[in-house]
Every structure is written in C-alpha cells, then in structure tokens.
Amino acid sequence: MTPTTQLKTTEASTMAHNTELRMPRWIYPTAGFVLVAVTLSVAREVLMPLALAVLAAFLLAPLVRWLEHIKLPRAFAILIALGLSTAGIGVIAWAVQSELVGLAKELPSYRTNILTKIDSIRLLPDSTLGRAKQTIEELGRHMAEPASTLNPADATFAPLDAKKEASANSEPIPVTVVETPASPMSYGASFLARILPPLVTTSIVIVFSVFILFKREDLRNRFIRLIGERDMHVTTPALDEAARRVSRYLLMQVLTNTCTATLVAIGLLIVGVPNAAMWGVIIGLLRFVPYIGVLAGALTLGATTLAVSDGWLQPIAALGVVAAIELLMANVLEPLFLSSGTGLSPLAVLASAVFWGWIWGPVGLVVATPLTVCVAVVGRHVPRLAFLEILLGDEPALSPEAHLCQRLLAGDQDESARVVESFGSDKTLAQVFDSLLLPCLRMIEISRHRGDLDSERSQLAFEMLGTLIDDAADRYAPQAHATSIPFDGPRPRALCLPARDKADELGAHMVEKLVIQAGGDVLALSSDELVGELLERIADTSPIAVCVSALPPAASLHARVLCKRIRTRFPDIKLIVGIWDASIDPQTMKSTLNINTSDTVVNDLARCATLLKGLTSQHAPPQVSASA
C-alpha cells in the first residue's frame, strides 16, 4: 500500500470516527426505546401471559409465605392460594355475567324511557338554538341536492328520463334471504375459536404462576447469576425493593378496590339503582386501570341508569355516589393504606398506562403500574440507568436548595418565596437558614467563583436572597426588627463582620436575625466597609464579642487576615469565626486560621447564634482595650 493510500485510509477512518463522536446522544436511548417497544408488540402473545404470571406470583407470594410459616408444605400452600384466588375470580365472573345477561334482556323494555329522554333534550323549534339548528339542516340538504344544469327539452336525455320514470312506477320485486342452518361441527368450531384463546392464556398464566411460586428462590439466584455476582450488592436490594413495592401495591389495590366495590354497591342499592352489586364489582375491577378506569365505569353506569330510570334524579344520584366514594378512597383510605406509595409520579403512572395500553391493549392497562415500578427500581439502583428514576420517580427532581438557587438565578422572586415558605412550614428559622438559604447561598458563591455567573446575575441573586432572609425572619418573629440597629443608637453587645464580599455579608445578616429572634443583641456590618473601617467600628462600639462570617470557597484566606488584625488590635475580645460549610471540621479550620485556643470556630448558623446570644445576655459589656 502506497503512502498516499495509507494517508487517505487514515483520513477516512478519522472522519468516520469523528462522525461517530458527533452523533447526538439522544439517538441511543431513542433507538433503545423503539427496539423495546417493537419487541414487546411483536412478542405480546408470549410476554403478556408471562407478565400476568409474574404479577400473580407477586400478589400470592405473601399468602404462600404465611401458609409456609404455619408449617404447610410449599406445594399445598401454592395450591391453596391458587385455589382461593381462582375460586374468587370465578364467582365474581359468574355473578357479573349473570347480571349482565339479565340487564341485556331487560334493556328492550326500557325503550320508552330512552326515547322520552331523547325527546326531552331536543332543541325546541321556536328557540334561538332550534332555529339555528333548522337553518343548518336546510343548508346541508340544499348542498346535498345535485345542480340542475340539464335542459329537460334536450332529446339526447329523453330516453334516459323515460327509463327513470318507468323504473319509478314499477313495483319492487320481493327478495327473500334464506340462511343455511349451521352444522353442529361448524357451530362447535366457532364456539371453540371464541373460547379457546382465553383458556389457553389462563392456563399459561396459572402454570407460570405455580412455577414462579415454587421456584422463586432459584429464579432469584439465577437472575443474580445472570446479572453478575460482582454486582450482587446492586442486584439484591433492587430485587428486594421491586418485590416489596409490587407485592404491597397489588395487595393494597385488591383491598382498596374491594372496599370501593362494596361501598359503591351499598350506595347504589340505597339510591335504588338496579343491579347494584354488579356495578360495584365492575367499578372495583376498573379501578385497577389508573385514572381512566373509574371514569369509564362511572360514565357507563350513568348511561345505563339514564336508560332504565324514569327521571333524571337517579342517574345524578348514582354518579354522585361513585364520585363521593372515589374522593373518599383517593384522599383518605388510599393514603392510609398506600402510605409508602409506588414511588412513581402521577405523570409517570398516566404515561405508563398510555404506553402499555398501546402495546398490549386492556391487559397493558392492568399491568402498567407494576411493570413501571420495576423499571423505576432498576433506575434507582443502577447508576447508568438513573435517568429512569428521575423520569418516573415521585421524588423532587431538584433538592430544595437547588430549586431555590435555580429560581434565584432566573430572577423569579415569587416562586423563590414559595419555595422558602413550603420548606419552612414545619421548621424553625434556624433550620430554614442552615438547611435551605445557606446551602443555596453557597451554591451561588461557588458558581460565581467558577466564572459561571456574571456580576449582574450574582448581584441580583444576592439582593433577592437578602429579601428572602428578611421575609423569613419577619414571618417567624414578627416582633423583631427587620433592619439593623443604627450605629448612633444604643451600642450593640456583639458585631458580625463579613470576611470580604456580599455572600459573607448575607451570612452575617442571617446570624443577626437569629440572635435578634432569640432576644440577643448583635449588629451585622456591611461588606462595603474596608477592613480598617470595620476595626474602627469595633473600637467605637466596644462589643463583648465579634463574629467573622466567611463563606467558602474563597473566604477562608480573608477570614484569616481579618481575624489576625482583630486579635492584634483587640487581644481581649471574644472572637467567633463562622465558616459556613457543614463538611468542614471546626477544629481543623481553627488550626488553618491560626487563631487563639480561646477563640471559637463554628460551621452552622444555629451554633453561632446560640454562642452570641449567651454572650450578649450578660448585663454589661466589658471595656475593650485597643492597642495602637
């Protein structure tokens, strides 16, 4: 191969490699999603019974374990569990089928009610809407008529017109359709074609369920072996959590839906709806389909009750019963029973129902939530699939401090205030400052020092954060003054100095609010003052203690310089240094700052405020000796 050919080959491979690298990231997950959807759709006849068998095993596993716990052999425990569940389903199906057959036989007798209600909701001809309806109908008929563009005297079309007239005057010839009676063999084949597929699917589900229940430990171990023994620390908690969540969800759904069916049947019986027990069972079964199941059942119930009742009161009462019971279940009993929840967001539940219903039809609607729970659990325990937990999980996408930081950087004062109010609804002011506002301030400061924020955006965020600090302090302690103590007034017993910039000043401002709320006396100074001016303020006010507020990552050096100058000029003053980062060890930072052993280093606002409150509660401040 010549050097020129080698060079061209190298360039071609380089270009191909660069093209591969420039391929958008969304292509791979999109291709994977399409591949999974196609596989699920093509193999639905095999995968649907398997999925139903797995869910049945999850549902019956607690009962089987309990029966084994009372010393029954596993085979007998499985047979008892399957027998009870199959018998219950059979009884319910037989009862519903009998009621439906009776309702179908009675529907023709309700024809008069249906026609009467249709006539009652028709538009009156003399009303405005009625006249508009008639006008639209006349226009439609006029547009449907063919245009009269032919000359009747034209001889060319005369024979055709004559044929039409003769055809119109002739009497129609009666036609009788005689159906050939079906043979017993064809009738039997048609019956088997209708009943055989559900029987085969049911048989497959039962066989798979028995096998899964009987060999559940072996299947679990094989799955762990398939994933890899090195990932056992990930696979084991994932399997345990998936089994626990799905089993609890299915069991609680059975209990709550049974309770719903019972209450609906009783309520409909009270208002006089025929076949009340059947409707209770139908609505209870439809509740397994998230969101749309109850709505479909209620609409069907309303339409049927409208047909069989003489007036409008009974259908309205029936819908009111279903709505009231559903509100009771959704807001009282389900939160009580399903306190741990499925771990899925409402949007994920709805989207999963749409996806699985599109892939597998009605069966997909039933298995949608349990299968999506398993997918979300995998995303929680497998780092590379963490996006699944983010998309499907019910946990907030952002932590409260990250959410607040994002809203501050976006300049959204209203939502920022709502985040603080929501977070602090059950917390103290110190917890709001230490757990929300201070971490948010630290995130903004880190982004600013990295160069990710310009001065204008960071200044706006600091100003909004200062307003949030004042609002929070006023909400928790309305009697406290939101503004600092004026310098020309009574001398404060403690001063809080920022180490350098606006972030340090906001930290000092939060310390001031906490001390004032506790009944102490402190004044936070501004970061606009130079170090020399801060020292003169100390000399003029003669405080008991001085607190230096420093926010990492860049304030430690400035805090060290400021502490050294304070200690040099005021050797007897009580010095507290606040390094606002919970991950920093105060003792280690104390040696880094090179301050005296009598001085104190703290890393949270609550501890700093407690120390300053204790110091400023003394009756009289000592005189501070200032050296030249």
N, C-alpha and C positions, 0 to 999 in steps of 0.2 A: 504494500500500500504506500503510495507516494505521500510526502509531507503535506501536499495540498489537500489530498483526500482526507488524511487524518485530521487536518485543521477543520475541514468542512464538517466531518463527522462529530468532532468535539463541539463545534458551534451549534450543530443541530441538537445534540444531546443537552447542551447548556440551555438552549432556547426551550426545549421541551420541559426541562427541569424547572426553569423559571415560570413557564406557563402553568405547571402543576402547582408551584408555590403561590401563584397569583389567583388560584381558584378560590372563589368565595367560600367562607366557612359554612354558610347555610346550606350548601349543596349536599354535604354528607348527611346531616340529620334529616333533610328533606327526602333524600333518596332512601334512607333507612325507614322513614315513616311510610313512604309509598310501598316499599318492599313488604313491610309488616302488614299493611292493610290488604295488599293483594294476596298475601299468603293466608291471612285469616278468612278472606272472602272465598278463595278457591277451595280451601280445606275445611269449610264450615261444617260439612256433613260428619267429619271426624272430630273436629275440635269442639263443636258445641256440646255433644254428649260428654266429652271429657271434662269440659269446664263445668257443666252441671254436676257431674260426679264429684269433682273436687269440692264444689260448694256444698253439696250434700254431705260429704265427709267432714268438712269444717263444721257444719251445723250439728251433725250427730256425734262428733268426737267428744264433747263434754258429757253427753249421756252415756256413751260407751265407757269412758274413763270412770264415771261414777259407778256403773254396774260392775266394772272390774275391781273397783275399790271395795265393793261389798263381797268380794271373793267369787264372782261369777267368771267362768272361763270366757275368753275373748270371743270365741265363736258364738256362744249363747248370748253374750252381750250385744254383739252385732246383729244377730237375728232378732232379738227383742226390739232393739232400736229401729231397725228397718221395718219390722212388722207393725210397730206402733205408728210410725210415720206413714207407711203405705196405707194402713187402715184409716188413719185420719184423713189423708188426702182422698181416698176412695169414698168415704162417707160424705165429705164435703162436695166432691164432684157429683155424686149421685143426687144429693139434695138439691144442688143448684140446677142440675139437668132436669130434674122433675119439676122444679118451679118454673124454669124457662119453657118447658113444654106446656105447662098449664097456662102460662101467660100468653104463649103463641096461640093457643086455642081460644082464649078469651078476647084477643085483640080485635077480631072482626066485629064483635058485639059493641065495641067502643067507637064504631064508625061515626055514629051520630054526634058524639062528643067532639071528635076531631073536626068534623065539618062545621059544627057550631062555633068552635073557637077560631077556625079559619075565617068564617064569615065575620066574626066579631072584630078581627084585627084588620079587615079590609078597609081601604080608604073610602070615606063617604063621597059619592059623586059630586055633591054640592060644595065640598070643602075646597080650599085652595090647592092642597096637595092632590085631591081627587081630580080636579080639572087639569092639573099639570100632568097627572098620570094618563088621562084620556087623550090629551094632546100628543104626548109622546107615542102612545099606541097608534093613533091615527097617522102620525108621520111615519112610523115603521111600516104600517100597511101600505101607505102610498109609495114608499120607496121600494117595497117588495113587488108592486104591480109592474108588468112589462110596459115599456113605452109604446104608444100607438103610432107607429110610423108608416104603416102599410095602407094603401088605398083599397077600400073594400071593392071598388068597381074594377080593379085590375083582374083581367081574365086569367092571368097566369096562376093566381092563387084561389080561383073559384073552385076547382075540383077539390082542393085540399080542405076548403071550408065546408064543402058539402060532405066530405068524408067525416069531418069532425062532428057535424050536426047529426049525421046518421048514426055515428058511434054513440053520441049522447042520448039519442032516442031509443037505442036498442037496450033490451033488458040484459043484466049481467047473468052469466052462466054460473050456477052454483057449483062450488068445488068442495069436495069432501076429502079430508086428510085422514087416512086410515093408518094408525100406528101398528107396526108389527109387534106382537107381545114378546117381551124378552124371555129368553130361555132361562131355566134355573142356573145353568152354568155361567151365562153372561152376568146374571144378577149376582151370583156368588163372587165372580171375578171383580165386578165393580165394588162390591162391599169390601173385599179384601184389599183392593187398591186404596180405599179410603182409610181403612183401619190399620193396615199393616205398618206403614211408616211410623206412626206414633208408638205402636207397640214395640217395634224394633229399637227406636230411640230410648224408650223407657227401659227396655231390657238392658241395653248397653249402659245406661246410667246406673242401674242397680248393680250390675256386675262390676263395673269400675268402682263404685262406691264401696262395695264389700271388699274388693281387693285393696283399695287405698286404706280402709279402716283396719284391715287385718295386717297389712304390712307397712303401717305408717312409719315406724322407726327405721325399717330397712330402706324405704324410699327416701326418707330424710338423709340417711347416711350416704346413700348412693348419690343424691343430689350434691351433698357436700364434697364427696369424692370427685364428682364431675366438675364442680367449680374449681376445686384445688384445695388440698389440705393446708397449703401455706396461707390461704385466705379464710381459714376457719374462724378467725376472730371477727371477720366481717359477715360471713355466711350465717353463723349460728345466731347472733342477735337479730339478723334480718328475718330468718325463718321463724324465730320465736315471736317477733313482733307482728309479722304478717299473719301467723296463725291466731295469735291473741286478738288482733284487731278484727279479722274477718269473722272468727267464731263469735266474738262478742256482738259484732254488728248484726250478723244473721239471727242470733238468738234474741237480741233485743228487738229486732224488727218483727220477728214472729210474735213476741209478746205484745208489743205496742199495736201491731196490726190486728191481732186477736181482740185486744181491748177495744180498738176502734170499731171492728165489726160488731162486737156485742153492743156497744153504746149506740151505734147507728141503727141497728135492728130494733133496739128498745125505743129509741126516739121516733123512728118511722112508724112503729106499732102504735105509739101514743097518738100521733097525728093522723092515724087511720090509713096509711099507705098500704095497698095490697102487697103481698109477698115481701114483707119487711125483712124477714130472715135472709131471703135470697139477696136482697140489695145490700144488707150488711156484710154478707160474705163477699160479694163482688167488690165492694169498695175496700174491704180489708185486703183482698188479693191485689187490687190495683195499686194499693199504697206501696207495694214493692217496687213500682216504677217511680223514680224520683220526680217530684213536682207535677208532672202531667198526668200521673195515674189517677189521683183523686179528682182532678179537674174533669178528666174524661168520664169517670164514674158518676160525678155529680151532674154533668150535662145529660148523660144517658138517663139517669134517674129522673131528672126534671122533665125531659121529653116524654118519657113513658108515663109519668104521673100526670102530665098535662093531658095525655090521651085518655086515660082511664077515669079521670075525675070530672065532676060536673062543673066545677068552677075553677077559679084561679088561686084560691086560698091554699088548697092542699099542696100544689106544686111549690108555691113560695115557702110554705112551712117545711116541706121536705128539704129544699135547698138550704133553708136556714138551719135545720138540724145538722146537716152534713158540714156546713161552714162552721158552726159553733163547736162541734166535736173536733174538727180538724184544727181549729185555733187552740182548743184545749190541749190536744195532743202535741202540737208543734211547739207551744210555748210553755207547757207545764210538765207533762209526763215524759216527753222525749228528752228534754234537757236533764230530767231527773234520772231516767234510765240510761240514756246515752251520754253521760257526763263526760266520758273520755273522748267521745266522738270517733269519727273515722279518720280524722287527720286530713280531710280533704276540704278545700274551699267550696262554697256553693257554686261558683262558676265552673270549677273542675267537675263537680257532680253532674251539672247540666250538660257540659261539653262531652263528658264520657257517655252519658245516656244517648246523646245525638250520635256519637261515633259508633258505639256498639250496636245501637238500633239500626244504623245504616248498614253495618257489616252483617249482623246476624238477625235482624228483624225483632220480633217481640221477645225472643229469648235473650237477645242482646240487651234489651231494656232491663231485664231482671238481673243479669249478671254484671251489668256495667259498673256499679259501685264497688262490689267486692274485688273485681279484677283491677280496677283503678287503684284501690287501696294497696294491692300487692305491688303495682308499678311504683307508687309513691314511696313505699317502704324500701324498695330497691334503690331508688334515688337518694333516700336518706342515708343508706349505709355504704353505697358505692360512690367514692368521690368523683369518678369520671362521669357519673350519671346524676350528679347533684342537681342539674337543671330540672330534672323531673320533680324533685321535691319542691323546688322553687315555683314551678308552674302549677303543680297540683296541690301542694300542701296548704293548710289553713293558717300557718304561722305568718306573721307580717313579713313582707319582702325586705323591709328595712327595719333596723333597730330604731327605737325612739330617738336616740341621739343623732343617728344618720338621717332619719326622716326630718328632724328639726334642722339639721345642718343643710340639707338639700333645699328646704323651703326658704331658709335664710339667704342662701346664695342665689335663689331665684327671686328674691325680693318680695316674697309673699308674707306679709305681716299677719294677715288674718288667719291663714292656715297654721302659721307658726304658733300663734296664740292658742289655737285649738289643740295643737299637739301638746303644749305645756299644760293646758287645763285637763286634757284627758289623762295625761301621765300623772298629774298631781292630785287626781280626785281622791285617792286613798293614801296619800303620802304626806309627810311633813315638809316644811320649807327646806330644811337641811337636806332631805333626801332628793328633793327636786333639783337643788343646786348641785349636789355631789354626783347624782346619778344621771342627770339629763343635761343641764345647762353647762356644767363644767366640761364633761366629755365633748359636747358639741363645740364649745369654745376651743378645746384642744385640737379637734379635727380641723377647724378653720385655720388655726395658727400653723398647724403642720402643712396644710395646703399652701398657705401664704409663703412660708419659708422655702417650700419646694419650687416656688415660682409658678404654681398653677393658678393663682389669683392675682389680679392686678390690684392696685391700691384703692381704686374706686369701689370695686365689689367688696373687698375686705372691709373697707371703712363703712359701707352701707350695712354689711352683716353685723359689725360690731355695734353700730348705732341701734339696729333692731334688737340685738341681744340685750343691750342695756335697757331698752324699753321693757322687754320681757322680764328682766330681773326686777324692775320697779313694780310692774304689774303683779308678779308673783308675791312680792313682799307685801304689797297693799292687800292682796286677797287673803293672805294668811294672817296678817297683822294690820288691820285697817287703822288701828290707833297709832301705829308707828309712823313717824315722818318719813316720807319717801326721799326727801332731799337731805343732803349732808348738813351737819351742824356748821353754821357760819363761823369763820375763823375769829371774827371780832366779838363773838358771844362768849359763853362760858367755855373754859378750856376743857377739851376732851381729855379723858384719862388714858387714852390709847390712840395711836396713829397707825394707819395701814398704808404702807408706801408701795407703789408699783416699782418693780425692778427696772423696767425700761419703757414698755410700749403700752398700747391700748389694751391688748389682751391681759397684761398684768394688772392694769387698772380695773378691768372688769372683774378679775378675781378678787381684788381688794374691795370692790364695790359689793360683791356677794358676802364677803366676810363682814362688812359693815352692816348689811341688812340683817344677818343672822344675830349679830351681837345686840343690835338695837331691839330686835324682836324679843330677845331673851332678857331685856332690861339693862343691858350694859351700856357703856359709853365709849364710842370709838368714832374716829373720823378718817374716811378714805380720801387720800390726796390724788391729784391728777397726774397723769403721765406727761403732761405738757411742761411740768416744772423740772428744772435741771437738778442734778444731784446736790449742788450747793444750795439751791433754794429749799430742797427737802430737808437738808441738815439745819437750815435756819428755822424752818417751821418746827423742828424738834426742839431747838433751843428756845424758841419763843413760847411754846405750849407746855414744856416740861412734863411730858406724859409719863405714866408709870411704865408702859410697855410700848414697843414698836414692833409691828408685824411687817415683814417684807414679802410681798406677793410676787411669785415668779412662776410663769407658765412655760414648761418645756415645749419645744426642744432647745430654744436659743437663749432662754433667760437665766440659766444657771450661772454662766460667767458673770453676767451683770449683777445677779444677786450676790455673788461672792464679793465683787468690788464694793457694792453698796454696804454690805454687812461689815466689811473691813473698815470703811470710812466711819460708819456709825459707831463701831466698837472703839475706834481710835479716839474719836471726839467725845463720846459718851460712854466711858468704861463701866459705869454703874447701872446703866439702863437694862431692863429686861427685854431680850431680843427673841422674837419668834420668826422663823423663816418658813413660809408656806410654799412648798414645791408641789404644784397641783398635778400629781400623777400617782395614781394608786399603785402602779407597778414599781415605784421607787422605794427602796428601803430607807427610812429616815436616818438610821444610824450611819449607813454608808454615805448618804448625802451629807451628813454632818461633817465627816472627815474630808469630803470633797470640798465643801465650802470653807474648811479651815476656820471654824468658829469655836468659841469657848465651850467648855463642857457644861457650863451653866445655861447656855442658850438651848433653844428647842427647835427641832425641825419636824414639821408635820406635812402630811401629804393629802389631807382631806379638809374641807371647809368646816365640817361639824366639829372636829377636834380643835381646830384653830379658834373657832368662835367660843367653844367651851373654856379654853385657856384664857382668852381675853376677857370673857365675862367674869371669870373668877378673879382676875387681877383688877379689873375696874370696879369690882364690888367693894373694894376697900374704901374706908372713909376719906382718907386724904392722900393725895399723891405725894411721894417723896420729892425732895428737891433734887434736880438733876445737875450734877457738876459737869460743866462743859470746859474741856481743856482747849487750849488755843490750837 
